[in-house]
Amino acid sequence: MLHGYLPMILDGLWTTLSVAAASLAIASLFGLVGAVAKLSESRVARAAADVYTTLIRSLPDLVLMLLIFYGGQILVNEITMAWELDYIDINPFVAGTATLGFIFGAYLTETFRGAILAVPRGQIEAGLAYGMTFPKVLRRILVPQMVRHAIPGFLNNWLVMVKATALVSIIGLDDMMHRASLASAATREPFTFYAAIGAIYLTITTVSILVLHLVERRFSLGVRRVDL
C-alpha cells in the first residue's frame, strides 16, 4: 500500500500528534493568562492582552511561523554572539510547537474569556459569602461551568490547530506532511499521498469531535437545553 511508504508516513503521524498536543498545552497556558489579563482591573494587563490577540489574529499563521522561527533564530544567536557563546541551532520541534502555541493562545484567550464571563458572577459571590475559600470556589463553581462553556470554542481551535501542524514541515520538521511530500516526489504520485494524508487528518478531527462531545456531555450533566 502506498508503494511501501505507509509505515514511514504513520511514523511521521506521531510527530504530528506530538506537535499538536504540545502546542495545545502551550496555547491553553497563553489563553488562560490572556483571559485573566483581559478580565483584570489593570489597564496595562488589559492593553497588553488586547495587543496580543489583535496582532496575532490579524496575521497569517504561515507568516508568523516564518517570522518567529527565523527571527527567533537570529535573535538568539545575536545574544549568544554578544556573550561570546557557541552558535545555537533552534530545534524545529521546539520552534514549531512554541509558534503554534503562541498563535492559538490568542484565539483561546477569547474562548476562555467568554467562558468565564458566561458563569453568573452571583454564584461566585454566593460561594464566597457561604464561607468557601477562593480556590474552592474556582474548583467547585467557576472551573466546571467555565469548561462547559469553553468546550465548543476549544474544539474549534483544536481542529484548526491539528490542520495547522502541516505548517511545521516548512521549517524542517520531519512530520507526516514532510514525509508525504518526500514520498510523492519519489513516486511522482502526489495525489495518492496527499489524499492519504487528508484521510488521516479527517480521521483525527472526527475522533477529536467525538471525544470532546463526550466531555461536553460529562460537564453538562444536570443542565437542561432549551430549544428556541
Secondary structure, 3 states (H helix, E strand, C coil): CHHHCHHHHHHHHHHHHHHHHHHHHHHHHHHHHHHHHHCCCCHHHHHHHHHHHHHHHHCCHHHHHHHHHHHHHHHHHHHHHHCCCCCCCCCHHHHHHHHHHHHHHHHHHHHHHHHHHHCCHHHHHHHHHCCCCHHHHHHHHHHHHHHHHHHHHHHHHHHHHHHHHHHHHHHCCCCHHHHHHHHHHHHCCHHHHHHHHHHHHHHHHHHHHHHHHHHHHHHCCCCCCCCC
